[in-house]
């Protein structure tokens, strides 16, 4: 690993360590927008990519720098080696390479295109991090919803136990009914513990993407339910074509190869080397000399032809990649829209039909159980159906939210 990379890694590590201690206060609940801001400002991968972008921009100035001049000294006819005082002939001059102005500009344009490519890598990484943060944020909201449902299920199990104990005292049921109710109560209590454990894991995952300690206190605020959007597939695909960093990066790559090809053509024209020297010759008056050198690059074009052919092949390859990426974008946007519509239909189905019917069925079975018309097994099954419907509804909300995040990523927002 080079010294530059070592220092960069060390700087990122120190910055990471500093951010670990500048955590948001535990009592401050974070919104999704705040989480995205923190992640994009503190994520080590984003910071590293931004530094690479700065390094690429610095190379622009390096590429456009003028060639260094050189001082030339020549000592001839010395009585002894390195006896400059006794020399009878010497030259002292300045040499400078003069290249065509367009060549230096072309190198700068190549470096600029390369810096834009790195910039698109940063944008692509930011969008990936943003999607992962959204996914982790919605996952934490989902787990919180499931904790609520698990506790509601526990309350129903406790209510069932109380009713079973009353019916046992009245002689309406056998002891096995109370035992069954206690088992269901234990299962419900364990489900709450499992949900709380899942919440800890979800917080650790979100903290990871926020570049925080996994065990750092974290509270969020937000709603799992997202507003329904009217999705125009054609407009979304066109928006993706104009936004996606991958397409922009490929366009900058084509631009870079085109300029490399132009630079190869410019290299056919020779640069000039000029020299101005002061000439001392013992016994003669001081004189000056001026020389110009011209390399015969235009007579030997094998290298230039190879560079032009290589650049042209790279351009053709990149154009094929553009076609493939556009097809990929069309597929990703269409898939995200389809998934969003499916998730929306599931939400409406559970909200309008499944959940109301499950709640109504449970209330009917609970009344029948209290009246002694059915046993505890039927009531347990009705409660399980209600709890599963609630969790499935939450899963549908989560699926729709993540699908919208996937759509944003596919569009390049």
N, C-alpha and C positions, 0 to 999 in steps of 0.2 A: 504494500500500500504506500502511495507517495506521501510526502510530508504534507502537501496541501490537503489531501483527503483525511489524513490523520488529524490535522488541526480543525478541519471542518466538522469531523465526527465528534471531537472533543468539545467544540463550541456548542454543537447541538445537544450533547449530553449535559453540559452545564446549564443550558437554557431549559432543558427538560427538568433538571433537578430544581431549578428555581421555580418553575411553574407548579411543581408538586406542592410547594408550601404556600402558594398564593391561590388557594382554593376558594371557591365561593362559599360563603357562610352557610352552615348546615340548615339554618332556618329560612334561607332564601330559596324559594322554589324556582326552578328554571323553566322557561318556555322553550318551545322547539327552536324559535329564532335565536334565543340566547345560546342554546346548545350548538347550533350551527356556527355562530360567531366564534365561540370558544374553540371549537374543533378546527376551524379554518385558520385561526390565529396561533394555535398552540400545538397542533399535531406535528410531531417531528418529521414525518414524511413530507408534509406540505412545506415546512420550513426548509428542509433539505433541498427540495425541488426549487424553491424560490432562490436559494443561494446558487444553484446551478444556472438558473436563469440570469442572475447577476454576472456570473462568470462568463456566460456566453455573450452578454452585452459588452463586457470589458474587452472581449476579443475583437470587437468591431474597430475600436481605436487602434488596437495592435495591428490589424490587417491593413489599415489605411496609413500607417506610419511611413515616412519617407526612408529610403535607404540611408545608412550611416555613411558620412564621408570618411575618407581615410587619409592619413598623412604618410607620405612616402619619403624615405631617405635612402640614399645610395652613396656609398663611399668607395672610390676606386683608387688604384695605384698607391696603396698604402705601403710604406717601407717595412712595416711590421703589422701583424694581425691586430686589428682593433686600435691602431694608432691613428685616431681621427685627426689629431693635430698635424700629423705629417702627410695627410692625404694630398694628392695633387689634382684630384678631380672628385667632385661630389654633386649630388642632386638632392634638393629638398623641395617637395611639392605636395599638392593636395589633389586627391582623386575623388570623383563623385559619379555615381551611376545615375543616369537620367532615363527614366522609363516613360512610356506614353502615359499621359494623364488618365486615360480611360482604364488602364490596367489597375491602378491604385483604387479607383472608384469601384471597379468590378470586384476586387477583393473585399472591399467594405460591404458591398451588396450581398456577397456570399455569406459573410459573417453575420450580417443582419438577418438574412433568411434563416440561418442556423439558430440564432437567438430566438426568433419567432417560433421555430419548431419546439425548442425547449420550453418556451412560454405556453404553448399548447399542451405540452406534457403536464405542466403545472395545473392548467385549467382542467384537464382530464382527471388528474388526481383529486382536485378539489371536488369535482362532481361525484367521484366515487366515494370520497369521504362523506360528502353531504348525504348521499343515499344510505350509507351504512349508519350514520347518525340518526337519520329519520327512521330507519328500520329498527334500530335499538330503542329509540324513543317510543315508538308505537308498541314495541314488544313489552316495554315496561308498563305502559298504559294498559295493555291487555292483561298482564299479570295482576295489576291492581284491580281490574274488573273481576278477574277470576277469584281473587281473594274475597271480594265482596260477595260473590255468588257462593263461595265455599262457606263463608260465615252465615249467609242466609240458609244454606243447606243444613248447617250445624244447628241453627235455631229451630228449623223444622224437625230435625232429628230429636232435639231436646223436648220439643213440644209433643212429639210422638211418644217419647219415653214417659213423660208426665201423664199423658192420657192413658197409656198402657198400665201404669201403676195405679191410677184411679179405677180403671176397669178391673184390675186384679183385686183391689181392695173390695170392690163391689161384687166380686165373684163372677164377673162376666167373661173373663178370659183366664187361660191357664198361665202358670209361671213361665212357660216357654215364650209367651208373647212378650213379657218384660225382658227376658234374656235377649230376644231378637232385637228389641228396641235399644238395649244397651250396646249391642254389637254395632248397630247402625250409628249410634251416637259416637262410638269410638272411631268408626270409619270416617265420619264427618269431621271429627276433630283432627284426625290424621291428614285429611285432605286440606285442611286449613294450614297445617304445618308445612305440607309439601308446597302449597302455593306461596307461603312466606319465604321458603327456601328458594323457589324460582324467582321471587322478587329480588333477592340478594344477588343471584346470578345475573339477572337482567341489569341491575344497577352496576355491577362490575363491568359488564360488557359496554354499557354506555360510557362509564368512566374511562375505559380504555380508549375509546375513540375521541374522548375529550382531552386526552393526554393528562389524565389525573391518576392518582393512586386508585387501584381497583376497590380498596376499602374506604375511600373517601366518602364522607356523608353526601348524600345526593337525594334531592327531592325535586320532582317535576310537576308542572301544572299544565293541563291541556285536556282536550277531549279526543277520545278515540274515534268518535263519529265525525266523518268529513262530509262537507256539502257535496251533493251530487252535481256533477259537471256534465254539460252537453258537449260531447266530443265529436269534432269534425275531423275525420281521419285524413282527408286530403290536406286541410290547413295545417294539421299537426305535423304531417310528413314534410311539408314545405318549410315549416318553421325549424324542424330538425335539420334539414339540409343547410340552413343558414346558421345554425347554432352549434352543431356538433364539433367539438375540438378535433376529433379524428380527421374530419374532412378538411378543416382549416390547416391542420398539420401537414396533411398530404399536399395541399395546395402550396404551402411554403416549401415543402420538399421538392416539388416540381419546379418552383421558382428558383430554388438553390441550384438544382441540376442544370437548368437553363442558363444560369449565370456562369456555372462552371464550364459549360459548353462554349459560351461566349468568351470566357477567359482563355480557353484553349485556342480559339481562333485568333484572339488578340496576341497570344504568345508567338504567333508566326512572325509578327513585326518585331524587329530587333530593338533592344534598348541601346542607349549610347553610354559609353564610358569616357569621361573627359578627365584630363590631367593637366594641371598647370604647375611647372617646376622651375625652381631657381637653380641655375647651372653655374658651378664654379670650376674653372680649369686654370691651374697654376700657369702664370705667365700671360694669360689672356684676360681681357675685361669680363666682368660678370655678365651673364646672359640668361635669358629665359627661354623655356620651351613649352609648347602646348601640343597635346596629342588627343586624338579621338579614336576610340576603338568601337567597332561595330561587329557583334557576333553574327555569323551567317546562319541564323536560325531558319530563315525562309528557304534555305536550300535543303534542309533536312527536316522533313515534316512527319516522320514516323511517329514520334511521341505525341505531337499535336493531333494527328489523325486518330491515334489510339484513345486519347483523352476525349475527343469529340464523340467517338463511337461508344465509349463507355457511358458518357453522360446521356447520349440519346437512348441507349438501352435502359438506363435507369429511369428516364422520363417515361418510356413506354411501360415499364413495369409499374411505376407509380400510378399511371393512368388506369391500368387494370385494377390496382388496389382501390382507386377511387370508385370505379364501377362496382366492385365487390362491396365496398363500405356503404354505398348508396342502397344497394339491395339489402344489406344487413339492417340499415336504418329503417327501411320500409317494413321489413319483417318485424323488427323490435317494436316499432310504434303500433303496428297493427295488432301484434300480440298483446301489448299493454292495454290497448283500447278494448280488445275482446275480453281480457281478464277483468278489466274495470266494469264492463257491462255485466259480466257474470256475477261478480261480487256484489254489484248493486242489486241485481235480481234476488240474490240470496238474502241480502239485508231486508229487502221489502217482504220477502216470503216469511222470514222468521218474525219480523216486526208485526206484520198484519195478520198472519195466520198461525204459525207454529207456536209462538210464545203465548198469545191469548188463549189458544185451545189447550196448551199444556197447563196454564194456570187455572183455567176453568175445570179441566179434568181433575187436577189435584184437589181443588176445593170440593168438588163433588165426591171424590173418594174419601176426603177427610170427613165430610158430613156423614157419609155412609158408614165410615168406621166408628164415628161417635155414636151413631144410632145402632151399631151392632150388626149392620147388614153385611159387612165384609170383614175379612181378617186383616192382620197387619201386613201380610205379604203384598196384597194389592195396593195398600197405601204406600209401602216402600217403593214399589215399582212406579207408582205415579209420581212420587217425589224425585226418583232418579230421572224420570223422563223430563220433569220440569227443570232440574239442574242441568241436564245435558243440553236442553234447548237453550237455556241461558248462556252456557258456555259456547255453544255453536253460534249463537247470535254475536257474541263478542268476537269469536274467530272470524266471522264474516265482516265485522267492522274493521278488524285488524287487516284482513286480506284486502279490503278496498283501499285502506289508507296506504298500505305498502305498494299496492298496484299503482296508485297515483304517484307515489315516490318513484316507482320504476318508470312510469310514463315521463316524469320530469327528467329522469336520467336519460331515457331514450331520446327525448327531444333536445337535450343538452342545456336545460335550464339550470 
